Amino acid sequence: MTEPTREQESTTAKDQSSPKRGAIQSGDKVRQMFDRIVPRYDLMNRVMTGGRDVAWRNIVARQAASRGDDVLDIATGTGDLAFAIRQAGAARVTGTDFSGEMIDAAKRKAPKHGPDVTFAIADALNLPFDDGSFDACTVAFGLRNMVDYDAALREMFRVLRPDGMAIVLEMTPFRRPILGPPFRLYFEKVVPLVGGVLSGDITAYRYLPSSVESFPPAHELAEMMQDAGFDDVTYQLLGFGTVAIHSGVHPA
Ligand SMILES: C[S@@+](CC[C@H](N)C(=O)[O-])C[C@H]1O[C@@H](n2cnc3c(N)ncnc32)[C@H](O)[C@@H]1O
């Protein structure tokens, strides 16, 4: 991908909607899938996005680090966002994921980034932290893979301090008329093929487009964040509208 287009959009409060389960029926299957694809996971991210994923995580990292010293990155995978947040100036960053293989990979990368980024295995739907423990809580390309989006947003809300910020970086269903067909061809045919060859796991990279298709569009995700209790929910679209960064603030 080349330079992203950016649109800053604000949302208005809407009626409470019914809880959104994730598209994923089994957390165990997702965990096993991510356990399997760890060895080529970072490489595949770079290839799929033409390296833009690094820039997107850096935007999130700067936002998160600006909120205070303690940041939690859930569904951290191999830890790239957690490392970027530390690099952006947060004093202490904790990365959690329910895949033991992902956490092991993150820990292998950690020595390069100093002692202030720590990792632990934890389910994002039941985080092992007290209420109000963090100044920011981030999730990158993780929410879409969870069995219950609303429950995950409520957990993010719970562990944040008043005035803390939740930031969600996620792929968003792509509905643009002209760019839609070529993007679909790329995402539904090329990505599974290349992902299958590089990772040896075509199922995982077939699952990717279907998980995005089932994920709520950006304006709906913003409403879900409001329903979880967040104020000042805004989002920006990046990557020609294929990716969204949402943020919301825990009321003081
Ligand atoms: C696509 S990867 C994203 C990893 C990383 N955040 C990144 O930016 O590359 C999705 C991650 O979400 C994790 N995940 C999915 N559901 C989870 C849950 N309920 N609790 C914790 N981690 C979860 C998976 O194990 C996987 O590592």
The ligand as an SDF file (V2000), in Angstrom:
LIG
                    3D

 27 29  0  0  0  0  0  0  0  0999 V2000
   -3.8250  -10.3950   14.1450 C   0  0  0  0  0  0  0  0  0  0  0  0
   -3.0360  -10.6590   15.6750 S   0  0  0  0  0  0  0  0  0  0  0  0
   -2.5560   -9.0330   16.1620 C   0  0  0  0  0  0  0  0  0  0  0  0
   -1.2920   -9.0090   16.9770 C   0  0  0  0  0  0  0  0  0  0  0  0
   -0.6920   -7.6400   17.2690 C   0  0  0  0  0  0  0  0  0  0  0  0
   -1.5630   -6.8190   18.0750 N   0  0  0  0  0  0  0  0  0  0  0  0
   -0.3130   -6.9110   16.0170 C   0  0  0  0  0  0  0  0  0  0  0  0
   -0.5870   -5.7170   15.9220 O   0  0  0  0  0  0  0  0  0  0  0  0
    0.3290   -7.5140   15.1510 O   0  0  0  0  0  0  0  0  0  0  0  0
   -4.4010  -10.9770   16.7210 C   0  0  0  0  0  0  0  0  0  0  0  0
   -3.9940  -11.4230   18.0980 C   0  0  0  0  0  0  0  0  0  0  0  0
   -5.1550  -11.4210   18.9270 O   0  0  0  0  0  0  0  0  0  0  0  0
   -4.9910  -12.4480   19.8640 C   0  0  0  0  0  0  0  0  0  0  0  0
   -6.3000  -12.6950   20.4840 N   0  0  0  0  0  0  0  0  0  0  0  0
   -7.4660  -12.9910   19.8620 C   0  0  0  0  0  0  0  0  0  0  0  0
   -8.4440  -13.1430   20.7690 N   0  0  0  0  0  0  0  0  0  0  0  0
   -7.8900  -12.9000   21.9860 C   0  0  0  0  0  0  0  0  0  0  0  0
   -8.3820  -12.8910   23.3190 C   0  0  0  0  0  0  0  0  0  0  0  0
   -9.6590  -13.1630   23.5830 N   0  0  0  0  0  0  0  0  0  0  0  0
   -7.5380  -12.6000   24.3180 N   0  0  0  0  0  0  0  0  0  0  0  0
   -6.2330  -12.3430   24.0610 C   0  0  0  0  0  0  0  0  0  0  0  0
   -5.6920  -12.3540   22.8250 N   0  0  0  0  0  0  0  0  0  0  0  0
   -6.5220  -12.6230   21.8070 C   0  0  0  0  0  0  0  0  0  0  0  0
   -4.4040  -13.5920   19.0440 C   0  0  0  0  0  0  0  0  0  0  0  0
   -3.8030  -14.5770   19.8250 O   0  0  0  0  0  0  0  0  0  0  0  0
   -3.4230  -12.8290   18.1680 C   0  0  0  0  0  0  0  0  0  0  0  0
   -2.1360  -12.7940   18.7360 O   0  0  0  0  0  0  0  0  0  0  0  0
  1  2  1  0
  2  3  1  0
  2 10  1  0
  3  4  1  0
  4  5  1  0
  5  6  1  0
  5  7  1  0
  7  8  2  0
  7  9  1  0
 10 11  1  0
 11 12  1  0
 11 26  1  0
 12 13  1  0
 13 14  1  0
 13 24  1  0
 14 15  1  0
 14 23  1  0
 15 16  2  0
 16 17  1  0
 17 18  1  0
 17 23  2  0
 18 19  1  0
 18 20  2  0
 20 21  1  0
 21 22  2  0
 22 23  1  0
 24 25  1  0
 24 26  1  0
 26 27  1  0
M  CHG  2   2   1   9  -1
M  END
$$$$
